[in-house]
Amino acid sequence: MTMPILATAFMIAAAAMLAMRTAVVAASRESIVKKSMVKVRSQRHPANTKIQG
């Protein structure tokens, strides 16, 4: 009778690990996207390059 309980516990643990891994990957991708957005914004608006004359 302990085998179905162990199998269920293992499945729950595997699902939890998969969910955590998915969350970590999503978080790291989000931080990468934020960093690239900051780079794009800084390149798009250069600081005072107007030629006065």
mmCIF entry with sequence, helices, sheets and N, C-alpha, C, O atoms, coordinates in Angstrom:
data_MODEL
# 
_entry.id   MODEL 
# 
_entity.id                         1 
_entity.type                       polymer 
_entity.pdbx_number_of_molecules   1 
# 
_entity_poly.entity_id                      1 
_entity_poly.type                           'polypeptide(L)' 
_entity_poly.nstd_linkage                   no 
_entity_poly.nstd_monomer                   no 
_entity_poly.pdbx_seq_one_letter_code       MTMPILATAFMIAAAAMLAMRTAVVAASRESIVKKSMVKVRSQRHPANTKIQG 
_entity_poly.pdbx_seq_one_letter_code_can   MTMPILATAFMIAAAAMLAMRTAVVAASRESIVKKSMVKVRSQRHPANTKIQG 
_entity_poly.pdbx_strand_id                 A 
# 
loop_
_entity_poly_seq.entity_id 
_entity_poly_seq.num 
_entity_poly_seq.mon_id 
_entity_poly_seq.hetero 
1 1  MET n 
1 2  THR n 
1 3  MET n 
1 4  PRO n 
1 5  ILE n 
1 6  LEU n 
1 7  ALA n 
1 8  THR n 
1 9  ALA n 
1 10 PHE n 
1 11 MET n 
1 12 ILE n 
1 13 ALA n 
1 14 ALA n 
1 15 ALA n 
1 16 ALA n 
1 17 MET n 
1 18 LEU n 
1 19 ALA n 
1 20 MET n 
1 21 ARG n 
1 22 THR n 
1 23 ALA n 
1 24 VAL n 
1 25 VAL n 
1 26 ALA n 
1 27 ALA n 
1 28 SER n 
1 29 ARG n 
1 30 GLU n 
1 31 SER n 
1 32 ILE n 
1 33 VAL n 
1 34 LYS n 
1 35 LYS n 
1 36 SER n 
1 37 MET n 
1 38 VAL n 
1 39 LYS n 
1 40 VAL n 
1 41 ARG n 
1 42 SER n 
1 43 GLN n 
1 44 ARG n 
1 45 HIS n 
1 46 PRO n 
1 47 ALA n 
1 48 ASN n 
1 49 THR n 
1 50 LYS n 
1 51 ILE n 
1 52 GLN n 
1 53 GLY n 
# 
_struct_asym.id          A 
_struct_asym.entity_id   1 
# 
_struct_conf.conf_type_id            HELX_P 
_struct_conf.id                      HELX_P1 
_struct_conf.pdbx_PDB_helix_id       AA1 
_struct_conf.beg_label_comp_id       THR 
_struct_conf.beg_label_asym_id       A 
_struct_conf.beg_label_seq_id        2 
_struct_conf.pdbx_beg_PDB_ins_code   ? 
_struct_conf.end_label_comp_id       ARG 
_struct_conf.end_label_asym_id       A 
_struct_conf.end_label_seq_id        44 
_struct_conf.pdbx_end_PDB_ins_code   ? 
_struct_conf.beg_auth_comp_id        THR 
_struct_conf.beg_auth_asym_id        A 
_struct_conf.beg_auth_seq_id         2 
_struct_conf.end_auth_comp_id        ARG 
_struct_conf.end_auth_asym_id        A 
_struct_conf.end_auth_seq_id         44 
_struct_conf.pdbx_PDB_helix_class    1 
_struct_conf.details                 ? 
_struct_conf.pdbx_PDB_helix_length   43 
# 
_struct_conf_type.id          HELX_P 
_struct_conf_type.criteria    ? 
_struct_conf_type.reference   ? 
# 
loop_
_atom_site.group_PDB 
_atom_site.id 
_atom_site.type_symbol 
_atom_site.label_atom_id 
_atom_site.label_alt_id 
_atom_site.label_comp_id 
_atom_site.label_asym_id 
_atom_site.label_entity_id 
_atom_site.label_seq_id 
_atom_site.pdbx_PDB_ins_code 
_atom_site.Cartn_x 
_atom_site.Cartn_y 
_atom_site.Cartn_z 
_atom_site.occupancy 
_atom_site.B_iso_or_equiv 
_atom_site.pdbx_formal_charge 
_atom_site.auth_seq_id 
_atom_site.auth_comp_id 
_atom_site.auth_asym_id 
_atom_site.auth_atom_id 
_atom_site.pdbx_PDB_model_num 
ATOM 1   N N  . MET A 1 1  ? 0.824  -1.216 0.000   1.00 0.00 ? 1  MET A N  1 
ATOM 2   C CA . MET A 1 1  ? 0.000  0.000  0.000   1.00 0.00 ? 1  MET A CA 1 
ATOM 3   C C  . MET A 1 1  ? 0.860  1.268  0.000   1.00 0.00 ? 1  MET A C  1 
ATOM 4   O O  . MET A 1 1  ? 0.380  2.352  -0.331  1.00 0.00 ? 1  MET A O  1 
ATOM 5   N N  . THR A 1 2  ? 2.130  1.121  0.373   1.00 0.00 ? 2  THR A N  1 
ATOM 6   C CA . THR A 1 2  ? 2.986  2.304  0.422   1.00 0.00 ? 2  THR A CA 1 
ATOM 7   C C  . THR A 1 2  ? 3.470  2.728  -0.961  1.00 0.00 ? 2  THR A C  1 
ATOM 8   O O  . THR A 1 2  ? 3.843  3.886  -1.148  1.00 0.00 ? 2  THR A O  1 
ATOM 9   N N  . MET A 1 3  ? 3.473  1.834  -1.917  1.00 0.00 ? 3  MET A N  1 
ATOM 10  C CA . MET A 1 3  ? 3.981  2.182  -3.251  1.00 0.00 ? 3  MET A CA 1 
ATOM 11  C C  . MET A 1 3  ? 3.163  3.276  -3.938  1.00 0.00 ? 3  MET A C  1 
ATOM 12  O O  . MET A 1 3  ? 3.757  4.212  -4.473  1.00 0.00 ? 3  MET A O  1 
ATOM 13  N N  . PRO A 1 4  ? 1.827  3.203  -3.951  1.00 0.00 ? 4  PRO A N  1 
ATOM 14  C CA . PRO A 1 4  ? 1.074  4.307  -4.577  1.00 0.00 ? 4  PRO A CA 1 
ATOM 15  C C  . PRO A 1 4  ? 1.304  5.642  -3.885  1.00 0.00 ? 4  PRO A C  1 
ATOM 16  O O  . PRO A 1 4  ? 1.323  6.687  -4.535  1.00 0.00 ? 4  PRO A O  1 
ATOM 17  N N  . ILE A 1 5  ? 1.479  5.610  -2.567  1.00 0.00 ? 5  ILE A N  1 
ATOM 18  C CA . ILE A 1 5  ? 1.733  6.853  -1.826  1.00 0.00 ? 5  ILE A CA 1 
ATOM 19  C C  . ILE A 1 5  ? 3.094  7.415  -2.211  1.00 0.00 ? 5  ILE A C  1 
ATOM 20  O O  . ILE A 1 5  ? 3.229  8.616  -2.444  1.00 0.00 ? 5  ILE A O  1 
ATOM 21  N N  . LEU A 1 6  ? 4.102  6.555  -2.280  1.00 0.00 ? 6  LEU A N  1 
ATOM 22  C CA . LEU A 1 6  ? 5.439  7.004  -2.674  1.00 0.00 ? 6  LEU A CA 1 
ATOM 23  C C  . LEU A 1 6  ? 5.436  7.530  -4.103  1.00 0.00 ? 6  LEU A C  1 
ATOM 24  O O  . LEU A 1 6  ? 6.067  8.545  -4.396  1.00 0.00 ? 6  LEU A O  1 
ATOM 25  N N  . ALA A 1 7  ? 4.730  6.845  -4.987  1.00 0.00 ? 7  ALA A N  1 
ATOM 26  C CA . ALA A 1 7  ? 4.668  7.284  -6.377  1.00 0.00 ? 7  ALA A CA 1 
ATOM 27  C C  . ALA A 1 7  ? 3.987  8.649  -6.475  1.00 0.00 ? 7  ALA A C  1 
ATOM 28  O O  . ALA A 1 7  ? 4.425  9.518  -7.229  1.00 0.00 ? 7  ALA A O  1 
ATOM 29  N N  . THR A 1 8  ? 2.922  8.823  -5.711  1.00 0.00 ? 8  THR A N  1 
ATOM 30  C CA . THR A 1 8  ? 2.222  10.114 -5.717  1.00 0.00 ? 8  THR A CA 1 
ATOM 31  C C  . THR A 1 8  ? 3.124  11.218 -5.178  1.00 0.00 ? 8  THR A C  1 
ATOM 32  O O  . THR A 1 8  ? 3.177  12.310 -5.744  1.00 0.00 ? 8  THR A O  1 
ATOM 33  N N  . ALA A 1 9  ? 3.827  10.939 -4.094  1.00 0.00 ? 9  ALA A N  1 
ATOM 34  C CA . ALA A 1 9  ? 4.737  11.929 -3.513  1.00 0.00 ? 9  ALA A CA 1 
ATOM 35  C C  . ALA A 1 9  ? 5.840  12.291 -4.506  1.00 0.00 ? 9  ALA A C  1 
ATOM 36  O O  . ALA A 1 9  ? 6.208  13.458 -4.639  1.00 0.00 ? 9  ALA A O  1 
ATOM 37  N N  . PHE A 1 10 ? 6.359  11.288 -5.194  1.00 0.00 ? 10 PHE A N  1 
ATOM 38  C CA . PHE A 1 10 ? 7.413  11.541 -6.183  1.00 0.00 ? 10 PHE A CA 1 
ATOM 39  C C  . PHE A 1 10 ? 6.887  12.405 -7.322  1.00 0.00 ? 10 PHE A C  1 
ATOM 40  O O  . PHE A 1 10 ? 7.578  13.313 -7.784  1.00 0.00 ? 10 PHE A O  1 
ATOM 41  N N  . MET A 1 11 ? 5.681  12.131 -7.773  1.00 0.00 ? 11 MET A N  1 
ATOM 42  C CA . MET A 1 11 ? 5.092  12.922 -8.861  1.00 0.00 ? 11 MET A CA 1 
ATOM 43  C C  . MET A 1 11 ? 4.872  14.370 -8.420  1.00 0.00 ? 11 MET A C  1 
ATOM 44  O O  . MET A 1 11 ? 5.118  15.301 -9.186  1.00 0.00 ? 11 MET A O  1 
ATOM 45  N N  . ILE A 1 12 ? 4.410  14.552 -7.186  1.00 0.00 ? 12 ILE A N  1 
ATOM 46  C CA . ILE A 1 12 ? 4.191  15.910 -6.671  1.00 0.00 ? 12 ILE A CA 1 
ATOM 47  C C  . ILE A 1 12 ? 5.531  16.650 -6.579  1.00 0.00 ? 12 ILE A C  1 
ATOM 48  O O  . ILE A 1 12 ? 5.629  17.820 -6.950  1.00 0.00 ? 12 ILE A O  1 
ATOM 49  N N  . ALA A 1 13 ? 6.559  15.956 -6.081  1.00 0.00 ? 13 ALA A N  1 
ATOM 50  C CA . ALA A 1 13 ? 7.873  16.581 -5.967  1.00 0.00 ? 13 ALA A CA 1 
ATOM 51  C C  . ALA A 1 13 ? 8.431  16.939 -7.343  1.00 0.00 ? 13 ALA A C  1 
ATOM 52  O O  . ALA A 1 13 ? 9.006  18.012 -7.520  1.00 0.00 ? 13 ALA A O  1 
ATOM 53  N N  . ALA A 1 14 ? 8.263  16.040 -8.318  1.00 0.00 ? 14 ALA A N  1 
ATOM 54  C CA . ALA A 1 14 ? 8.746  16.306 -9.667  1.00 0.00 ? 14 ALA A CA 1 
ATOM 55  C C  . ALA A 1 14 ? 8.015  17.504 -10.280 1.00 0.00 ? 14 ALA A C  1 
ATOM 56  O O  . ALA A 1 14 ? 8.631  18.344 -10.937 1.00 0.00 ? 14 ALA A O  1 
ATOM 57  N N  . ALA A 1 15 ? 6.715  17.576 -10.065 1.00 0.00 ? 15 ALA A N  1 
ATOM 58  C CA . ALA A 1 15 ? 5.939  18.703 -10.600 1.00 0.00 ? 15 ALA A CA 1 
ATOM 59  C C  . ALA A 1 15 ? 6.371  20.016 -9.948  1.00 0.00 ? 15 ALA A C  1 
ATOM 60  O O  . ALA A 1 15 ? 6.465  21.043 -10.620 1.00 0.00 ? 15 ALA A O  1 
ATOM 61  N N  . ALA A 1 16 ? 6.631  19.981 -8.646  1.00 0.00 ? 16 ALA A N  1 
ATOM 62  C CA . ALA A 1 16 ? 7.071  21.185 -7.937  1.00 0.00 ? 16 ALA A CA 1 
ATOM 63  C C  . ALA A 1 16 ? 8.435  21.648 -8.451  1.00 0.00 ? 16 ALA A C  1 
ATOM 64  O O  . ALA A 1 16 ? 8.651  22.844 -8.647  1.00 0.00 ? 16 ALA A O  1 
ATOM 65  N N  . MET A 1 17 ? 9.352  20.709 -8.669  1.00 0.00 ? 17 MET A N  1 
ATOM 66  C CA . MET A 1 17 ? 10.673 21.074 -9.190  1.00 0.00 ? 17 MET A CA 1 
ATOM 67  C C  . MET A 1 17 ? 10.573 21.659 -10.590 1.00 0.00 ? 17 MET A C  1 
ATOM 68  O O  . MET A 1 17 ? 11.270 22.617 -10.922 1.00 0.00 ? 17 MET A O  1 
ATOM 69  N N  . LEU A 1 18 ? 9.712  21.085 -11.402 1.00 0.00 ? 18 LEU A N  1 
ATOM 70  C CA . LEU A 1 18 ? 9.526  21.593 -12.758 1.00 0.00 ? 18 LEU A CA 1 
ATOM 71  C C  . LEU A 1 18 ? 8.947  23.008 -12.728 1.00 0.00 ? 18 LEU A C  1 
ATOM 72  O O  . LEU A 1 18 ? 9.364  23.876 -13.495 1.00 0.00 ? 18 LEU A O  1 
ATOM 73  N N  . ALA A 1 19 ? 7.983  23.230 -11.835 1.00 0.00 ? 19 ALA A N  1 
ATOM 74  C CA . ALA A 1 19 ? 7.386  24.560 -11.714 1.00 0.00 ? 19 ALA A CA 1 
ATOM 75  C C  . ALA A 1 19 ? 8.420  25.578 -11.246 1.00 0.00 ? 19 ALA A C  1 
ATOM 76  O O  . ALA A 1 19 ? 8.450  26.701 -11.749 1.00 0.00 ? 19 ALA A O  1 
ATOM 77  N N  . MET A 1 20 ? 9.265  25.200 -10.291 1.00 0.00 ? 20 MET A N  1 
ATOM 78  C CA . MET A 1 20 ? 10.309 26.114 -9.816  1.00 0.00 ? 20 MET A CA 1 
ATOM 79  C C  . MET A 1 20 ? 11.299 26.430 -10.932 1.00 0.00 ? 20 MET A C  1 
ATOM 80  O O  . MET A 1 20 ? 11.708 27.578 -11.105 1.00 0.00 ? 20 MET A O  1 
ATOM 81  N N  . ARG A 1 21 ? 11.675 25.409 -11.681 1.00 0.00 ? 21 ARG A N  1 
ATOM 82  C CA . ARG A 1 21 ? 12.619 25.628 -12.783 1.00 0.00 ? 21 ARG A CA 1 
ATOM 83  C C  . ARG A 1 21 ? 12.022 26.557 -13.829 1.00 0.00 ? 21 ARG A C  1 
ATOM 84  O O  . ARG A 1 21 ? 12.706 27.438 -14.348 1.00 0.00 ? 21 ARG A O  1 
ATOM 85  N N  . THR A 1 22 ? 10.749 26.359 -14.137 1.00 0.00 ? 22 THR A N  1 
ATOM 86  C CA . THR A 1 22 ? 10.071 27.228 -15.103 1.00 0.00 ? 22 THR A CA 1 
ATOM 87  C C  . THR A 1 22 ? 10.040 28.664 -14.601 1.00 0.00 ? 22 THR A C  1 
ATOM 88  O O  . THR A 1 22 ? 10.259 29.600 -15.370 1.00 0.00 ? 22 THR A O  1 
ATOM 89  N N  . ALA A 1 23 ? 9.768  28.837 -13.308 1.00 0.00 ? 23 ALA A N  1 
ATOM 90  C CA . ALA A 1 23 ? 9.728  30.187 -12.736 1.00 0.00 ? 23 ALA A CA 1 
ATOM 91  C C  . ALA A 1 23 ? 11.092 30.849 -12.789 1.00 0.00 ? 23 ALA A C  1 
ATOM 92  O O  . ALA A 1 23 ? 11.190 32.040 -13.083 1.00 0.00 ? 23 ALA A O  1 
ATOM 93  N N  . VAL A 1 24 ? 12.147 30.093 -12.510 1.00 0.00 ? 24 VAL A N  1 
ATOM 94  C CA . VAL A 1 24 ? 13.507 30.651 -12.544 1.00 0.00 ? 24 VAL A CA 1 
ATOM 95  C C  . VAL A 1 24 ? 13.883 31.060 -13.963 1.00 0.00 ? 24 VAL A C  1 
ATOM 96  O O  . VAL A 1 24 ? 14.462 32.127 -14.170 1.00 0.00 ? 24 VAL A O  1 
ATOM 97  N N  . VAL A 1 25 ? 13.557 30.219 -14.938 1.00 0.00 ? 25 VAL A N  1 
ATOM 98  C CA . VAL A 1 25 ? 13.858 30.539 -16.336 1.00 0.00 ? 25 VAL A CA 1 
ATOM 99  C C  . VAL A 1 25 ? 13.093 31.787 -16.770 1.00 0.00 ? 25 VAL A C  1 
ATOM 100 O O  . VAL A 1 25 ? 13.647 32.659 -17.440 1.00 0.00 ? 25 VAL A O  1 
ATOM 101 N N  . ALA A 1 26 ? 11.825 31.869 -16.388 1.00 0.00 ? 26 ALA A N  1 
ATOM 102 C CA . ALA A 1 26 ? 11.021 33.043 -16.750 1.00 0.00 ? 26 ALA A CA 1 
ATOM 103 C C  . ALA A 1 26 ? 11.591 34.302 -16.111 1.00 0.00 ? 26 ALA A C  1 
ATOM 104 O O  . ALA A 1 26 ? 11.647 35.350 -16.755 1.00 0.00 ? 26 ALA A O  1 
ATOM 105 N N  . ALA A 1 27 ? 12.009 34.215 -14.866 1.00 0.00 ? 27 ALA A N  1 
ATOM 106 C CA . ALA A 1 27 ? 12.567 35.382 -14.175 1.00 0.00 ? 27 ALA A CA 1 
ATOM 107 C C  . ALA A 1 27 ? 13.878 35.820 -14.818 1.00 0.00 ? 27 ALA A C  1 
ATOM 108 O O  . ALA A 1 27 ? 14.112 37.018 -14.977 1.00 0.00 ? 27 ALA A O  1 
ATOM 109 N N  . SER A 1 28 ? 14.732 34.877 -15.187 1.00 0.00 ? 28 SER A N  1 
ATOM 110 C CA . SER A 1 28 ? 16.007 35.250 -15.788 1.00 0.00 ? 28 SER A CA 1 
ATOM 111 C C  . SER A 1 28 ? 15.791 35.855 -17.173 1.00 0.00 ? 28 SER A C  1 
ATOM 112 O O  . SER A 1 28 ? 16.482 36.797 -17.560 1.00 0.00 ? 28 SER A O  1 
ATOM 113 N N  . ARG A 1 29 ? 14.835 35.313 -17.909 1.00 0.00 ? 29 ARG A N  1 
ATOM 114 C CA . ARG A 1 29 ? 14.540 35.894 -19.224 1.00 0.00 ? 29 ARG A CA 1 
ATOM 115 C C  . ARG A 1 29 ? 13.990 37.299 -19.084 1.00 0.00 ? 29 ARG A C  1 
ATOM 116 O O  . ARG A 1 29 ? 14.324 38.178 -19.878 1.00 0.00 ? 29 ARG A O  1 
ATOM 117 N N  . GLU A 1 30 ? 13.151 37.522 -18.082 1.00 0.00 ? 30 GLU A N  1 
ATOM 118 C CA . GLU A 1 30 ? 12.570 38.844 -17.865 1.00 0.00 ? 30 GLU A CA 1 
ATOM 119 C C  . GLU A 1 30 ? 13.657 39.856 -17.535 1.00 0.00 ? 30 GLU A C  1 
ATOM 120 O O  . GLU A 1 30 ? 13.619 40.985 -18.024 1.00 0.00 ? 30 GLU A O  1 
ATOM 121 N N  . SER A 1 31 ? 14.631 39.463 -16.706 1.00 0.00 ? 31 SER A N  1 
ATOM 122 C CA . SER A 1 31 ? 15.707 40.385 -16.363 1.00 0.00 ? 31 SER A CA 1 
ATOM 123 C C  . SER A 1 31 ? 16.571 40.680 -17.590 1.00 0.00 ? 31 SER A C  1 
ATOM 124 O O  . SER A 1 31 ? 17.047 41.803 -17.758 1.00 0.00 ? 31 SER A O  1 
ATOM 125 N N  . ILE A 1 32 ? 16.776 39.673 -18.450 1.00 0.00 ? 32 ILE A N  1 
ATOM 126 C CA . ILE A 1 32 ? 17.546 39.888 -19.679 1.00 0.00 ? 32 ILE A CA 1 
ATOM 127 C C  . ILE A 1 32 ? 16.807 40.866 -20.585 1.00 0.00 ? 32 ILE A C  1 
ATOM 128 O O  . ILE A 1 32 ? 17.424 41.755 -21.172 1.00 0.00 ? 32 ILE A O  1 
ATOM 129 N N  . VAL A 1 33 ? 15.495 40.708 -20.701 1.00 0.00 ? 33 VAL A N  1 
ATOM 130 C CA . VAL A 1 33 ? 14.703 41.609 -21.534 1.00 0.00 ? 33 VAL A CA 1 
ATOM 131 C C  . VAL A 1 33 ? 14.762 43.023 -20.985 1.00 0.00 ? 33 VAL A C  1 
ATOM 132 O O  . VAL A 1 33 ? 14.878 43.975 -21.757 1.00 0.00 ? 33 VAL A O  1 
ATOM 133 N N  . LYS A 1 34 ? 14.686 43.184 -19.670 1.00 0.00 ? 34 LYS A N  1 
ATOM 134 C CA . LYS A 1 34 ? 14.758 44.517 -19.068 1.00 0.00 ? 34 LYS A CA 1 
ATOM 135 C C  . LYS A 1 34 ? 16.103 45.167 -19.353 1.00 0.00 ? 34 LYS A C  1 
ATOM 136 O O  . LYS A 1 34 ? 16.164 46.357 -19.661 1.00 0.00 ? 34 LYS A O  1 
ATOM 137 N N  . LYS A 1 35 ? 17.192 44.387 -19.253 1.00 0.00 ? 35 LYS A N  1 
ATOM 138 C CA . LYS A 1 35 ? 18.508 44.938 -19.527 1.00 0.00 ? 35 LYS A CA 1 
ATOM 139 C C  . LYS A 1 35 ? 18.635 45.390 -20.976 1.00 0.00 ? 35 LYS A C  1 
ATOM 140 O O  . LYS A 1 35 ? 19.199 46.451 -21.246 1.00 0.00 ? 35 LYS A O  1 
ATOM 141 N N  . SER A 1 36 ? 18.115 44.597 -21.912 1.00 0.00 ? 36 SER A N  1 
ATOM 142 C CA . SER A 1 36 ? 18.206 44.974 -23.316 1.00 0.00 ? 36 SER A CA 1 
ATOM 143 C C  . SER A 1 36 ? 17.341 46.190 -23.600 1.00 0.00 ? 36 SER A C  1 
ATOM 144 O O  . SER A 1 36 ? 17.698 47.021 -24.435 1.00 0.00 ? 36 SER A O  1 
ATOM 145 N N  . MET A 1 37 ? 16.200 46.306 -22.913 1.00 0.00 ? 37 MET A N  1 
ATOM 146 C CA . MET A 1 37 ? 15.350 47.488 -23.103 1.00 0.00 ? 37 MET A CA 1 
ATOM 147 C C  . MET A 1 37 ? 16.065 48.741 -22.625 1.00 0.00 ? 37 MET A C  1 
ATOM 148 O O  . MET A 1 37 ? 15.963 49.791 -23.259 1.00 0.00 ? 37 MET A O  1 
ATOM 149 N N  . VAL A 1 38 ? 16.783 48.643 -21.520 1.00 0.00 ? 38 VAL A N  1 
ATOM 150 C CA . VAL A 1 38 ? 17.532 49.800 -21.014 1.00 0.00 ? 38 VAL A CA 1 
ATOM 151 C C  . VAL A 1 38 ? 18.595 50.206 -22.022 1.00 0.00 ? 38 VAL A C  1 
ATOM 152 O O  . VAL A 1 38 ? 18.796 51.397 -22.262 1.00 0.00 ? 38 VAL A O  1 
ATOM 153 N N  . LYS A 1 39 ? 19.273 49.240 -22.612 1.00 0.00 ? 39 LYS A N  1 
ATOM 154 C CA . LYS A 1 39 ? 20.289 49.555 -23.618 1.00 0.00 ? 39 LYS A CA 1 
ATOM 155 C C  . LYS A 1 39 ? 19.667 50.249 -24.822 1.00 0.00 ? 39 LYS A C  1 
ATOM 156 O O  . LYS A 1 39 ? 20.210 51.235 -25.320 1.00 0.00 ? 39 LYS A O  1 
ATOM 157 N N  . VAL A 1 40 ? 18.531 49.740 -25.292 1.00 0.00 ? 40 VAL A N  1 
ATOM 158 C CA . VAL A 1 40 ? 17.867 50.330 -26.454 1.00 0.00 ? 40 VAL A CA 1 
ATOM 159 C C  . VAL A 1 40 ? 17.438 51.750 -26.150 1.00 0.00 ? 40 VAL A C  1 
ATOM 160 O O  . VAL A 1 40 ? 17.605 52.638 -26.987 1.00 0.00 ? 40 VAL A O  1 
ATOM 161 N N  . ARG A 1 41 ? 16.888 51.982 -24.966 1.00 0.00 ? 41 ARG A N  1 
ATOM 162 C CA . ARG A 1 41 ? 16.448 53.330 -24.598 1.00 0.00 ? 41 ARG A CA 1 
ATOM 163 C C  . ARG A 1 41 ? 17.623 54.299 -24.544 1.00 0.00 ? 41 ARG A C  1 
ATOM 164 O O  . ARG A 1 41 ? 17.511 55.435 -25.005 1.00 0.00 ? 41 ARG A O  1 
ATOM 165 N N  . SER A 1 42 ? 18.746 53.860 -23.985 1.00 0.00 ? 42 SER A N  1 
ATOM 166 C CA . SER A 1 42 ? 19.887 54.755 -23.866 1.00 0.00 ? 42 SER A CA 1 
ATOM 167 C C  . SER A 1 42 ? 20.479 55.074 -25.241 1.00 0.00 ? 42 SER A C  1 
ATOM 168 O O  . SER A 1 42 ? 20.985 56.177 -25.451 1.00 0.00 ? 42 SER A O  1 
ATOM 169 N N  . GLN A 1 43 ? 20.422 54.128 -26.174 1.00 0.00 ? 43 GLN A N  1 
ATOM 170 C CA . GLN A 1 43 ? 20.933 54.378 -27.516 1.00 0.00 ? 43 GLN A CA 1 
ATOM 171 C C  . GLN A 1 43 ? 19.973 55.262 -28.308 1.00 0.00 ? 43 GLN A C  1 
ATOM 172 O O  . GLN A 1 43 ? 20.395 56.043 -29.160 1.00 0.00 ? 43 GLN A O  1 
ATOM 173 N N  . ARG A 1 44 ? 18.696 55.135 -28.024 1.00 0.00 ? 44 ARG A N  1 
ATOM 174 C CA . ARG A 1 44 ? 17.696 55.868 -28.794 1.00 0.00 ? 44 ARG A CA 1 
ATOM 175 C C  . ARG A 1 44 ? 17.722 57.358 -28.458 1.00 0.00 ? 44 ARG A C  1 
ATOM 176 O O  . ARG A 1 44 ? 17.419 58.192 -29.311 1.00 0.00 ? 44 ARG A O  1 
ATOM 177 N N  . HIS A 1 45 ? 18.083 57.696 -27.213 1.00 0.00 ? 45 HIS A N  1 
ATOM 178 C CA . HIS A 1 45 ? 18.088 59.097 -26.789 1.00 0.00 ? 45 HIS A CA 1 
ATOM 179 C C  . HIS A 1 45 ? 19.481 59.517 -26.330 1.00 0.00 ? 45 HIS A C  1 
ATOM 180 O O  . HIS A 1 45 ? 19.751 59.558 -25.130 1.00 0.00 ? 45 HIS A O  1 
ATOM 181 N N  . PRO A 1 46 ? 20.355 59.824 -27.261 1.00 0.00 ? 46 PRO A N  1 
ATOM 182 C CA . PRO A 1 46 ? 21.691 60.251 -26.850 1.00 0.00 ? 46 PRO A CA 1 
ATOM 183 C C  . PRO A 1 46 ? 21.638 61.608 -26.154 1.00 0.00 ? 46 PRO A C  1 
ATOM 184 O O  . PRO A 1 46 ? 20.760 62.419 -26.446 1.00 0.00 ? 46 PRO A O  1 
ATOM 185 N N  . ALA A 1 47 ? 22.557 61.856 -25.250 1.00 0.00 ? 47 ALA A N  1 
ATOM 186 C CA . ALA A 1 47 ? 22.544 63.083 -24.463 1.00 0.00 ? 47 ALA A CA 1 
ATOM 187 C C  . ALA A 1 47 ? 23.037 64.272 -25.292 1.00 0.00 ? 47 ALA A C  1 
ATOM 188 O O  . ALA A 1 47 ? 24.142 64.244 -25.834 1.00 0.00 ? 47 ALA A O  1 
ATOM 189 N N  . ASN A 1 48 ? 22.226 65.293 -25.384 1.00 0.00 ? 48 ASN A N  1 
ATOM 190 C CA . ASN A 1 48 ? 22.531 66.587 -26.020 1.00 0.00 ? 48 ASN A CA 1 
ATOM 191 C C  . ASN A 1 48 ? 23.592 66.536 -27.116 1.00 0.00 ? 48 ASN A C  1 
ATOM 192 O O  . ASN A 1 48 ? 24.736 66.942 -26.907 1.00 0.00 ? 48 ASN A O  1 
ATOM 193 N N  . THR A 1 49 ? 23.207 66.044 -28.260 1.00 0.00 ? 49 THR A N  1 
ATOM 194 C CA . THR A 1 49 ? 24.149 66.012 -29.386 1.00 0.00 ? 49 THR A CA 1 
ATOM 195 C C  . THR A 1 49 ? 23.801 67.073 -30.434 1.00 0.00 ? 49 THR A C  1 
ATOM 196 O O  . THR A 1 49 ? 24.303 67.043 -31.558 1.00 0.00 ? 49 THR A O  1 
ATOM 197 N N  . LYS A 1 50 ? 22.942 67.998 -30.047 1.00 0.00 ? 50 LYS A N  1 
ATOM 198 C CA . LYS A 1 50 ? 22.549 69.067 -31.001 1.00 0.00 ? 50 LYS A CA 1 
ATOM 199 C C  . LYS A 1 50 ? 23.735 69.997 -31.254 1.00 0.00 ? 50 LYS A C  1 
ATOM 200 O O  . LYS A 1 50 ? 24.451 70.383 -30.331 1.00 0.00 ? 50 LYS A O  1 
ATOM 201 N N  . ILE A 1 51 ? 23.920 70.340 -32.504 1.00 0.00 ? 51 ILE A N  1 
ATOM 202 C CA . ILE A 1 51 ? 25.003 71.270 -32.858 1.00 0.00 ? 51 ILE A CA 1 
ATOM 203 C C  . ILE A 1 51 ? 24.425 72.685 -32.817 1.00 0.00 ? 51 ILE A C  1 
ATOM 204 O O  . ILE A 1 51 ? 23.491 73.019 -33.546 1.00 0.00 ? 51 ILE A O  1 
ATOM 205 N N  . GLN A 1 52 ? 25.003 73.492 -31.955 1.00 0.00 ? 52 GLN A N  1 
ATOM 206 C CA . GLN A 1 52 ? 24.503 74.877 -31.833 1.00 0.00 ? 52 GLN A CA 1 
ATOM 207 C C  . GLN A 1 52 ? 25.268 75.757 -32.818 1.00 0.00 ? 52 GLN A C  1 
ATOM 208 O O  . GLN A 1 52 ? 26.494 75.711 -32.914 1.00 0.00 ? 52 GLN A O  1 
ATOM 209 N N  . GLY A 1 53 ? 24.488 76.562 -33.548 1.00 0.00 ? 53 GLY A N  1 
ATOM 210 C CA . GLY A 1 53 ? 25.198 77.419 -34.485 1.00 0.00 ? 53 GLY A CA 1 
ATOM 211 C C  . GLY A 1 53 ? 24.352 78.439 -35.123 1.00 0.00 ? 53 GLY A C  1 
ATOM 212 O O  . GLY A 1 53 ? 24.839 79.224 -35.937 1.00 0.00 ? 53 GLY A O  1 
# 
